[in-house]
Amino acid sequence: MHLAPTRTPDAIRPDPAGPVLFARYAYGPNRLGLCGPDDADALFGETSDGSDERELRELARGFDGAYPYLELIAQANAIADTLDRRVVEAYWLGSTLLDSVTPNLLGESLRMRFRPRLGQSAWKWLQASAPSGAKPVHAFHVLDVFPKVGLMRAEQADRVLETMDSCRIRWGRVQDRVGDTLVVNAVPLTLIDGKLDFGPARIERVTAWRDGHGFLGEVRPDDVVSIHWSWACDVLDADQLGRLIVWTKRQLNIANETL
């Protein structure tokens, strides 16, 4: 679990703009038809060359699962641009911006979005997450919202775990490149004594390019990449990786309180 990239500062690429960063992470599930607008080719094209932020902004508004969380983070931090890079990174990886989102703000957002869809017992379960310390980071949506809106009751436990693990933002150390895929040593979710936790890292393949085109640029062995639905989204530096681990673990602990 204690991964650290070997990439030196002068080898790190310039930070992408917020809309581009959002799309890098959103593309993985979007290409599978799981969320967002039905235009994965446009999302990929604009993200891989970053030529038209305006289209990316329009596409981002179609992600009705993620976009309200971005709005909440921006509002709580008095940031005018919902797709400001700081906001986007806070949602996908976690950051101190999340601390500004009070339990009342998150609780009201959850009530508006999910209360009409839930029975009393399920809503009581979800309602307790904000006072327990939940924040509008993607790991919260995966580990708390998914189970409480019915996934854990509707599927077998092993399938639920697999789905949650695919949907959360994972991390893996690059071992090799094979065509358009990366061989990575990735950290999975596991269930231990009925509680969610990180398991031992394991070797797997994730897709990073389409016909040689992707979001990562140069990738070297021992780089650490972020992964969403088996798609490599970005190369993480030590600070980004640390925040992703800390915030995922924090939401795991909250989810385990009511699992």
RODO-2510 file (C-alpha; in nm, 4 decimals, decimal comma):
residues 259
     n   res          X          Y          Z
     1     m     0,0000     0,0000     0,0000
     2     h     0,2952     0,2345     0,0547
     3     l     0,3732     0,3248    -0,3037
     4     a     0,5929     0,6158    -0,4084
     5     p     0,6651     0,7262    -0,7635
     6     t     1,0295     0,7503    -0,8648
     7     r     0,9594     1,0296    -1,1136
     8     t     1,1726     1,3390    -1,0518
     9     p     1,0108     1,6860    -1,0478
    10     d     1,1577     1,7941    -1,3804
    11     a     1,0010     1,4899    -1,5480
    12     i     0,6467     1,5673    -1,4350
    13     r     0,4190     1,6989    -1,7082
    14     p     0,2410     2,0338    -1,6726
    15     d    -0,0843     2,0107    -1,4795
    16     p    -0,3886     1,9802    -1,7066
    17     a    -0,6728     2,2297    -1,6839
    18     g    -0,9654     2,1374    -1,4625
    19     p    -1,2045     2,0299    -1,7416
    20     v    -0,9355     1,8077    -1,8926
    21     l    -0,8547     1,6517    -1,5551
    22     f    -1,2227     1,5851    -1,4887
    23     a    -1,2606     1,4110    -1,8226
    24     r    -0,9531     1,1936    -1,7678
    25     y    -1,1215     1,0365    -1,4691
    26     a    -1,4738     1,0412    -1,6100
    27     y    -1,3832     0,8665    -1,9338
    28     g    -1,3275     0,5208    -1,7803
    29     p    -1,6906     0,4556    -1,6816
    30     n    -1,8275     0,6717    -1,9621
    31     r    -1,6717     0,4502    -2,2288
    32     l    -1,8617     0,1584    -2,0737
    33     g    -2,1935     0,3450    -2,0783
    34     l    -2,2111     0,3599    -1,6977
    35     c    -2,2472     0,7338    -1,6439
    36     g    -2,2462     1,0673    -1,8206
    37     p    -2,3577     1,1634    -2,1716
    38     d    -2,3588     0,9121    -2,4538
    39     d    -2,0602     1,0640    -2,6320
    40     a    -1,7491     0,8813    -2,5176
    41     d    -1,5645     0,9494    -2,8433
    42     a    -1,5996     1,3247    -2,7979
    43     l    -1,4962     1,2999    -2,4338
    44     f    -1,1873     1,0993    -2,5279
    45     g    -1,0927     1,3195    -2,8219
    46     e    -1,1165     1,6476    -2,6364
    47     t    -0,9384     1,5029    -2,3329
    48     s    -0,6488     1,3476    -2,5210
    49     d    -0,5676     1,6674    -2,7112
    50     g    -0,7244     1,9277    -2,4779
    51     s    -0,8286     2,1396    -2,7733
    52     d    -1,1751     2,2497    -2,6675
    53     e    -1,2408     2,3089    -2,2998
    54     r    -1,5837     2,4469    -2,3809
    55     e    -1,7036     2,1100    -2,5075
    56     l    -1,5509     1,9354    -2,2081
    57     r    -1,7381     2,1707    -1,9770
    58     e    -2,0649     2,0903    -2,1507
    59     l    -1,9972     1,7180    -2,1349
    60     a    -1,9060     1,7407    -1,7645
    61     r    -2,2491     1,8811    -1,6788
    62     g    -2,3979     1,5567    -1,8069
    63     f    -2,2341     1,3573    -1,5265
    64     d    -2,5216     1,3883    -1,2829
    65     g    -2,3474     1,1701    -1,0258
    66     a    -2,0229     1,3671    -1,0052
    67     y    -2,1108     1,7221    -1,1056
    68     p    -2,3259     1,8087    -0,7994
    69     y    -2,0332     1,7137    -0,5753
    70     l    -1,8063     1,9486    -0,7712
    71     e    -2,0623     2,2272    -0,7289
    72     l    -2,0725     2,1608    -0,3563
    73     i    -1,6938     2,1728    -0,3184
    74     a    -1,6685     2,4924    -0,5241
    75     q    -1,9492     2,6586    -0,3300
    76     a    -1,8003     2,5703     0,0094
    77     n    -1,4632     2,7149    -0,0916
    78     a    -1,5942     3,0269    -0,2703
    79     i    -1,4445     2,9101    -0,6003
    80     a    -1,6409     3,0488    -0,8923
    81     d    -1,5441     2,7831    -1,1462
    82     t    -1,7024     2,4441    -1,0743
    83     l    -1,4333     2,2820    -1,2908
    84     d    -1,1410     2,4637    -1,1334
    85     r    -0,8548     2,2141    -1,1205
    86     r    -0,8416     2,2338    -0,7400
    87     v    -1,2087     2,1391    -0,7175
    88     v    -1,1769     1,8554    -0,9658
    89     e    -0,8747     1,7059    -0,7910
    90     a    -1,0449     1,7363    -0,4528
    91     y    -1,3365     1,5312    -0,5814
    92     w    -1,1402     1,2527    -0,7503
    93     l    -0,8398     1,2261    -0,5143
    94     g    -0,9253     1,4232    -0,2011
    95     s    -0,7757     1,7448    -0,0612
    96     t    -0,8158     1,9972     0,2189
    97     l    -1,0876     2,1718     0,0147
    98     l    -1,3216     1,8972     0,1327
    99     d    -1,2847     2,0140     0,4917
   100     s    -1,4803     2,3282     0,4037
   101     v    -1,7882     2,1223     0,3167
   102     t    -1,9798     2,1122     0,6438
   103     p    -2,2052     1,8219     0,7455
   104     n    -2,5056     2,0488     0,6949
   105     l    -2,4049     2,1347     0,3372
   106     l    -2,3399     1,7734     0,2429
   107     g    -2,6459     1,6499     0,4270
   108     e    -2,8754     1,8920     0,2457
   109     s    -2,7231     1,7982    -0,0889
   110     l    -2,7791     1,4295    -0,0177
   111     r    -3,1348     1,4971     0,0915
   112     m    -3,2177     1,6835    -0,2285
   113     r    -3,0570     1,4229    -0,4531
   114     f    -3,1393     1,0914    -0,2897
   115     r    -3,4162     1,1217    -0,0296
   116     p    -3,6984     1,0906    -0,2883
   117     r    -3,5459     0,7634    -0,4160
   118     l    -3,5024     0,5896    -0,0815
   119     g    -3,7192     0,4275     0,1781
   120     q    -3,7024     0,5435     0,5371
   121     s    -3,4543     0,2819     0,6557
   122     a    -3,2152     0,3337     0,3629
   123     w    -3,2363     0,7111     0,3967
   124     k    -3,1659     0,6939     0,7703
   125     w    -2,8524     0,4952     0,6849
   126     l    -2,7315     0,7451     0,4246
   127     q    -2,8332     1,0475     0,6302
   128     a    -2,5950     0,9417     0,9062
   129     s    -2,2893     0,9583     0,6794
   130     a    -2,2445     1,3369     0,6808
   131     p    -2,2481     1,3727     1,0624
   132     s    -2,0068     1,0769     1,0740
   133     g    -1,7483     1,2743     0,8754
   134     a    -1,8233     1,1882     0,5123
   135     k    -1,7084     1,4403     0,2526
   136     p    -1,7989     1,4832    -0,1169
   137     v    -1,5021     1,2869    -0,2486
   138     h    -1,5538     1,0175    -0,5128
   139     a    -1,4678     0,7438    -0,2636
   140     f    -1,7682     0,8500    -0,0549
   141     h    -2,0031     0,8112    -0,3504
   142     v    -1,8648     0,4647    -0,4259
   143     l    -1,8376     0,3293    -0,0728
   144     d    -2,1397     0,4924     0,0922
   145     v    -2,3924     0,6093    -0,1647
   146     f    -2,3839     0,2971    -0,3833
   147     p    -2,4679     0,0599    -0,0970
   148     k    -2,7349     0,2856     0,0450
   149     v    -2,9224     0,3341    -0,2818
   150     g    -2,9603    -0,0397    -0,3218
   151     l    -2,6591    -0,2016    -0,4864
   152     m    -2,5546    -0,4058    -0,1842
   153     r    -2,9078    -0,5381    -0,1366
   154     a    -2,9592    -0,6213    -0,5031
   155     e    -2,6368    -0,8098    -0,5825
   156     q    -2,4264    -1,0855    -0,4324
   157     a    -2,1555    -0,9651    -0,1940
   158     d    -1,8642    -1,0680    -0,4172
   159     r    -2,0134    -0,8839    -0,7157
   160     v    -2,0729    -0,5732    -0,5039
   161     l    -1,7121    -0,5712    -0,3903
   162     e    -1,5901    -0,6100    -0,7487
   163     t    -1,8124    -0,3244    -0,8669
   164     m    -1,7079    -0,0914    -0,5868
   165     d    -1,3423    -0,1704    -0,6500
   166     s    -1,3772    -0,0969    -1,0224
   167     c    -1,5611     0,2282    -0,9595
   168     r    -1,3371     0,3754    -0,6905
   169     i    -1,0181     0,5559    -0,7945
   170     r    -0,7435     0,2982    -0,7455
   171     w    -0,3670     0,3213    -0,7747
   172     g    -0,1057     0,0876    -0,9176
   173     r     0,2676     0,0836    -0,9773
   174     v     0,3635     0,0405    -1,3410
   175     q     0,5586    -0,2751    -1,4211
   176     d     0,5487    -0,2792    -1,7995
   177     r     0,3660    -0,1617    -2,1102
   178     v     0,2097    -0,4146    -2,3467
   179     g     0,0597    -0,2451    -2,6515
   180     d    -0,2158    -0,0125    -2,5324
   181     t    -0,2193    -0,1610    -2,1821
   182     l    -0,0126    -0,1222    -1,8687
   183     v     0,0848    -0,4056    -1,6392
   184     v     0,0468    -0,2636    -1,2888
   185     n     0,0761    -0,3790    -0,9308
   186     a    -0,2569    -0,2500    -0,8008
   187     v    -0,4120    -0,2328    -0,4543
   188     p    -0,7607    -0,3902    -0,4403
   189     l    -1,0468    -0,3714    -0,1944
   190     t    -1,1052    -0,6758     0,0180
   191     l    -1,3532    -0,7843     0,2826
   192     i    -1,1950    -0,8907     0,6126
   193     d    -1,4215    -1,0054     0,8973
   194     g    -1,7101    -0,8282     0,7286
   195     k    -1,5248    -0,4973     0,6927
   196     l    -1,3819    -0,3253     0,3861
   197     d    -1,0059    -0,2789     0,3737
   198     f    -0,7137    -0,2636     0,1319
   199     g    -0,5789    -0,5990     0,0185
   200     p    -0,2255    -0,6951    -0,0880
   201     a    -0,1179    -0,5417    -0,4193
   202     r    -0,1663    -0,7718    -0,7188
   203     i    -0,0612    -0,7738    -1,0827
   204     e    -0,3245    -0,6797    -1,3407
   205     r    -0,3588    -0,5103    -1,6766
   206     v    -0,5348    -0,1774    -1,7322
   207     t    -0,6010     0,0079    -2,0549
   208     a    -0,4160     0,3370    -2,1030
   209     w    -0,4355     0,4122    -2,4751
   210     r    -0,6614     0,3741    -2,7775
   211     d    -0,4498     0,3061    -3,0843
   212     g    -0,1599     0,4769    -2,9117
   213     h    -0,3597     0,7805    -2,7945
   214     g    -0,4322     0,8434    -2,4274
   215     f    -0,3951     1,0782    -2,1322
   216     l    -0,0681     0,9725    -1,9701
   217     g     0,2104     1,0833    -2,1998
   218     e     0,5379     0,9109    -2,1159
   219     v     0,5032     0,6392    -1,8541
   220     r     0,7986     0,4676    -1,6932
   221     p     0,8351     0,1568    -1,4771
   222     d     0,7709     0,2413    -1,1104
   223     d     0,5451     0,5346    -1,1952
   224     v     0,2155     0,5154    -1,0059
   225     v    -0,1014     0,5640    -1,2082
   226     s    -0,4575     0,6270    -1,0994
   227     i    -0,7165     0,3831    -1,2345
   228     h    -1,0938     0,4139    -1,2868
   229     w    -1,2919     0,1229    -1,4322
   230     s    -0,9706    -0,0391    -1,5622
   231     w    -0,8648     0,2803    -1,7420
   232     a    -0,5384     0,4534    -1,6461
   233     c    -0,6273     0,8178    -1,5821
   234     d    -0,3119     0,9984    -1,4705
   235     v     0,0422     0,9628    -1,3350
   236     l     0,0382     1,0500    -0,9651
   237     d     0,3056     1,2332    -0,7740
   238     a     0,3750     1,1493    -0,4097
   239     d     0,1357     1,4145    -0,2740
   240     q    -0,1531     1,3043    -0,4965
   241     l    -0,0989     0,9404    -0,4110
   242     g    -0,0827     1,0146    -0,0420
   243     r    -0,4078     1,2084    -0,0514
   244     l    -0,5836     0,9377    -0,2507
   245     i    -0,4829     0,6724     0,0025
   246     v    -0,5749     0,8845     0,3053
   247     w    -0,9149     0,9923     0,1753
   248     t    -1,0071     0,6476     0,0493
   249     k    -0,9171     0,4980     0,3863
   250     r    -1,1163     0,7678     0,5626
   251     q    -1,4282     0,6853     0,3615
   252     l    -1,3690     0,3131     0,4106
   253     n    -1,3801     0,3667     0,7852
   254     i    -1,7063     0,5607     0,7606
   255     a    -1,8622     0,2996     0,5328
   256     n    -1,7613     0,0247     0,7752
   257     e    -1,9580     0,1892     1,0546
   258     t    -2,2830     0,0964     0,8814
   259     l    -2,1809    -0,1970     0,6622
***
